[in-house]
Amino acid sequence: MIRNMKAAIVATALLLVSVSHGLDNRIKFGGGYKNPTGLGLEYSLYNDRGLGGLVGVGIWMDGIHAALGARKYFLNEKRFNPLAEVAAYYSTGTPWISGSFNGEKGEFRFGSGAGLNLGAGVRWNIWRMLGLQWVLGYQAKLLEPDLEMKSLVGDGKKSLEGIQASGIYLEAGLQIGF
């Protein structure tokens, strides 16, 4: 079984390397509010029509995030390139965290969760291999994380519940191509 898993991993890696020749590879460092990776890194691979996939990992208030998605760029050769994206993510949850939230002291922890993000935005190509990207969209929670709180009842509680709920997401990042 393990031998088969190793063979599958090696075969997938070789396939990705062979397919990536001649495609646009990018790494993005970014963050935002309710975006799929939180604050983290994303690797993306695109064909000459601007259609491609992305995989990312990062950290946010509700734990470590892993994301997988697709993105379409509409004007590949233009300096300002509009885009549409869809991404699914999973968050691991957190241990108990204590601190002050909107002036209220207390403790909280998130359970694991998952969601789907749909968004639109623009990439500004500063140079061929360097760009800035902004996205605005909606995040729907598919698996809402359990939120446990100790001694948070006012604004601190409302802030944490806002992170947990579905809603608008914002994302900004620096992309480097290679």
ABEGO torsion letter per residue (X at the ends): XAAAAAAAAAAAAAAAAAAABGBBBBBBBBBEBGBAAEBBBBBBBBBAAGBBBBBBBBBBAAEBBBBBBBBBBABAABABBBBBBBBBBBBAEBBBBBEBBGGBBEBBBBBBBBBBBBBBBBBBBABAABBBBBBBBBBBBABBBBBBBBGBABAAAAAAAAAABBEBBBBBBBBBBX
